Amino acid sequence: MSASHRTSSARLALVGDRSPGVRAHARIPALLQSLAARDQLVLDAYWIPTPDAEQPGALVGFDAVWLVPGSPYASEAGALAAVRTARERGIPFLGTCGGFQHAVLEYARSVCSLGDAAHAENRPGAEDPLIAPLACSLVGHEGAVEVERGSLAERVLGAERTVERYHCSYGTSPAYVDVLRDHGLRFSGWDDAGDVRIAELPGHPFFLATLFQPELAGDGTRPHPVVRALAAAAAEHARHETG
């Protein structure tokens, strides 16, 4: 999108299949309002259903992509296309819960050449799925996360340990962690059992994925640091595009 056609605020693509029954979706509008009021970070947000995200150019002109919770998505291909577009084009990206799972899945398929890597929620009969059922469901749970020193996650969270809220039943299989790491994906947060909870991509302007859901933190009136960091990255991207 040319500078003459851009709005004054950064444009955010909320990729997901919006539903009033998904608590995270209901929380997001208030978080965006709070970002504008508290932090002067104004985001012009558009919901992009996952089938629409499959279309070439669907995310052209956006300053950030948030792959929001709500899996199984109507289109796995659309969710993966959103991740790939943000990753390859240097667009700030956040994936939370299902967004984390599909960010890892896209990286495995596209970068690690694991074309058969599967998400067990989408392919229940898959053998050795990359995204596998958690030993204990985290639906409605809170849990501690250890954060790697010097990581993007630590800079965003401002701490090496945090307690976060979840609403998920799937996570990254430990069997794939080494190959993903060897191909450049950085795992920068774990639970107390050593299971992956945060992933990021070094060298990218802003690429962060969390299995926990920062949009569920608190009472919904004060944006979580992860959400605020995405907004700041989007604003920076917009300034660069119009500069």
Secondary structure, 3 states (H helix, E strand, C coil): CCHHHCCCCEEEEEECCCCCCCHHHHHHHHHHHHHHHHHCCCEEEEEECHHHHCCCCCCCCCCEEEECCCCCCCCHHHHHHHHHHHHHHCCCEEEECHHHHHHHHHHHHHCCCCCCCCECCCCCCCCCCCEEECCCCCCCCEEEEEECCCCHHHHHHCCCEEEEECCCCEEECHHHHHHHHHCCCEEEEECCCCCEEEEECCCCCCEEEECCCHHHCCCCCCCCHHHHHHHHHHHHHHHHHHC
